[in-house]
Amino acid sequence: MEKLLMVWVTEKQLKGDTLTQGIICEKAGAIYGDLLNQTPRTSTDEASEDSFKASRGWFDNFRKTTGIHSVVRHGEAASSDVKAAEDYLKTI
């Protein structure tokens, strides 16, 4: 699943598209679901269908193992004001 996701991420980056953590996690869930639908299952497999969660921890590990860096983060991690921080450092 992660190899397929990395192919998709690479294609998007080559096109110049902006990728966020949320977009990548959403696509990871979609790929996982597609793979589940294509794979024959037994009754015990059906109980574990919801076992994959594209969480922040999963995303951080995915980012580290694949080496992707140019991803926009949402929330507090994305809200830092770099220009304001640089201006503040100049005043010190």
N, C-alpha and C positions, 0 to 999 in steps of 0.2 A: 504494500500500500504506500509506504513512504517513497519507494522508488518512482511509482507513478506520480505521486504528489510532487516530487522533485522535478520530474520532467515538465509538469504543468507550471511550476514556479519558474523554471528556466525559460520556458516559452513566453510567459507573461513579462518577465524581466527584459527579455530581448525585444519585445514589442514596446517597452517603455511604460508599461502599465504600473500603477501604484498598487502595491500589495500591503495589506495590513495583517496583523495577527489574526483578526477576526475572519478576514476573507480566507486566509490559509487554513484556519481551523474548520471553517465551514466546508471548504473543498475537501479537506481530509475526511470529514464525516460523510460527505457524498461519495467519495471514492470507496470508503469502507463499506458503505451501504450497497454500492454497485457490486463490489466483490462478493459480498454476502449473497446477493441475489443470483449471482452467476455460479455459486458453489453449491453442489448438492449437500443437503443437511440431514442430520438425524434429529430425533426428538431431544436429545441432550444438547445438541448445538443450538436449538431454538431458545433454550433458557439463557444462553450466553450471548445472544444477539446484541444486547445493549452493553457489552463489556468495554467497547472503545469509547473513550471520552477525550475529545480534543481539548484538553485543559491547558492552562498556562504552563504547568510543569511539563506536559507532553510537548508543547510548542517550544519551550526553552531547550529541551533535549534534542528535538528535531533540528532546531537552528544550530546547535553546537555540533551535532554529528554531520550535518550537511555543509556547514560553513557559510550559510546565507547570512548576509549582514544588512542589506539595504531594505529592511522591512520596517514600515511605520507601525509603531505600537500605539494602542489606544489607552485611554485612561491617564493615570498619573504619569506613567512612563512617557507618554506622548505629549504631555502638557508643559514640559519644561521650556522655558524661554531662554534660549541660548544667547541671543543678543543682549538681553537684560543681564544675564550672568556675566558676560564679557565686559559690559559697561560697568558693572559693579566692581569687578576685579580691577579695572583701571583706576577706580577711586581709592583703592586700598593702598 
